[in-house]
């Protein structure tokens, strides 16, 4: 791997930038955080593998004494650390290396093919003493040479993906294998900002973190979960702004989960524990220029290290005094059921935070013609069919939340009123569904809120109502009055929550309103205008319900009602059984009934769901969904990377989470 020195000016500027980051980020390592082991002992080393014109790059441990080496002149080489015998298994010009074990005798191998400037993925299989290698796919960043590559085995989804930092300063993620059905894939997942001239990368499966090294700057950490923001965070910087010596080389992960790397200065080998955040380092003897290190433990106190020395052009072998880390993480005592979506909607028109809240309209004559409504808070109301195809786009303003009611007190052709909070007009936008199955915008009802935000509807024998709120915590209740297409609203009640709310859901029959305070929990108040102005706190945020508390809706099952709530802080959903259905102001109770998350389904090409804002649910039977559906907003739409959308989940999947 060739490292390019930056100009002194660019180094100074970069250093100042990252020094500022270090000052405001508690996770950045200080000088004292890197501890030299073995009382500053200098570690001996010997040559390893072929020594004639090796032009190496990176090694990886496979099994027993077998190591895989990359070479720009020879290709891929298997070498035995005990006998020193070696064998070229694939001729070529290869640089960088990442290995993911599939079985005891088979591996996925990712490396850069310098002859074609792309990443090549092999399947490597051991048959007794022989090895078979087969190319399964290639990844070619658009008009960009790869800098390095690393594999990530996602234990949650069974997918193995490849992260490829390239010379554009971008990182692409591509799913290259499905371990569930043992099939090779090549599915674009996402692309995000990386670093300039990445010298290496690796992934910690213990913390689902992608680590990227930038030779003269430091080590960066990025969430490896595709359903997340790809924010970079420096974990350690190069001197004089941090404790590391320049120039940092490739990264690798040992079987215990420790992150390993080298620096070309002072023969340094570093190890980083991604759980405790602790660093260790060792100094090797001789005039070396170390570019990479790979590790395998031979005992509870010793590891074999295979290093590439750019000074001589050959690999080196050393024995390091090191104890494997305990990589068992503390897990949440509450298990999360993993389910999958059945379908998804057309993405909204542009990237950014746009899709927000859905609602479901049931066609009473033919449920197959039912509609899913979704807000695009940059444009208006999007109308989808049950397969997720966009049917209409009503660009009436920045709509945030949407809800609807269908009952015979509503005097139009479909007995339907749809309302949405319009942040462009600070109003309640009113719609209906026409006999032709098209959604029609009727009017806008002004409010005196400072900034309208959340919204939900309620119907009873006293009328049809809309609840709206703003970020101050103020709720207003409006009664809707119909005179043909002339629909007006009358303010009939106000009440307050302590801080910012958004999601709410009303149960019409018992007259109950559930409202979410984003940083605090779930409140109850009677839904009738005469029910008072004092909400009751039913559920606080805790280890199950992680703030922000966002969308919520009630599922009416045959034997129980469930409040489904978006636990945005950990990309999941909490189910609460609602106990108590007394009419009016008597507060019900919420009983924890389960917790689930929506993960990717590679067979359908539907990604998982993260950072959900709004959601809705119906128990009405629909084609293919005999117990109804849950529809949730997806904050990060992947496979491939696209603007946000909504995911459609079969309620029978949700039932798997009910305890």
Number of C-alpha atoms within 10 A of each C-alpha: 22 11 15 11 11 12 8 9 9 10 14 12 11 13 21 13 12 22 19 11 14 21 11 10 13 11 14 22 22 17 16 9 16 19 17 16 16 14 8 11 13 15 16 14 17 12 17 21 23 21 14 11 13 21 23 30 28 29 30 26 23 20 15 11 16 18 21 24 29 28 26 22 15 21 20 25 20 25 22 17 19 10 10 14 13 18 15 18 17 16 13 17 20 29 28 30 28 27 24 18 15 16 9 10 14 19 18 23 23 30 26 28 21 17 10 11 17 23 27 20 25 20 20 20 18 15 9 7 5 10 15 13 17 13 13 17 16 18 24 17 20 10 11 15 20 30 27 30 29 27 27 25 22 16 12 9 17 17 23 21 24 27 25 30 31 25 19 18 16 20 24 22 26 22 23 25 24 19 16 10 9 11 11 18 18 15 18 18 21 21 20 14 14 23 19 17 23 28 28 29 31 26 27 24 17 15 15 17 18 22 25 27 27 24 26 26 25 24 27 22 23 19 19 22 15 21 22 16 15 19 12 17 18 23 21 27 29 23 16 12 20 23 18 27 23 21 25 31 31 30 30 30 24 21 14 18 22 22 23 24 26 31 25 21 16 18 21 25 27 23 22 20 19 22 16 10 12 13 21 16 19 24 20 18 15 12 12 19 22 28 31 31 30 26 25 23 19 12 12 11 11 15 20 21 24 28 30 33 24 19 12 17 18 21 27 21 19 18 18 22 17 18 13 18 16 12 17 10 9 6 7 9 8 10 12 17 19 19 21 22 26 17 19 24 23 19 20 24 15 13 14 13 14 24 33 26 32 29 25 24 21 18 17 11 9 10 15 16 16 19 25 25 27 33 33 29 23 22 21 23 30 22 24 22 18 22 15 19 16 18 14 15 18 15 16 16 21 21 33 30 34 29 24 21 22 17 13 11 14 19 14 16 12 19 15 20 22 25 28 30 34 30 20 17 18 22 24 28 24 23 21 23 20 14 11 8 13 12 21 14 17 15 16 21 19 15 19 10 17 12 18 27 25 30 29 29 27 25 24 16 9 9 13 21 25 25 26 28 28 21 18 16 15 19 24 20 24 23 21 19 15 15 8 9 14 9 15 17 19 15 16 13 17 16 15 17 22 11 15 19 31 28 28 29 25 24 21 18 14 18 21 24 24 25 30 29 25 21 17 22 21 26 21 24 24 24 27 25 16 11 16 14 15 14 20 17 19 16 18 18 17 10 11 21 25 23 20 24 28 30 30 30 25 23 24 16 13 8 5 10 18 21 21 25 28 31 28 22 16 17 21 24 31 23 28 21 19 19 14 13 16 13 15 17 21 17 21 17 16 17 15 18 16 22 25 22 21 24 20 23 19 20 8 11 14 20 26 26 27 27 22 28 26 31 28 26 24 21 17 15 14 20 13 12 15 13 17 19 27 24 27 32 30 29 26 24 27 24 20 16 17 18 20 25 26 32 26 22 22 22 20 15 19 24 15 14 20 17 9
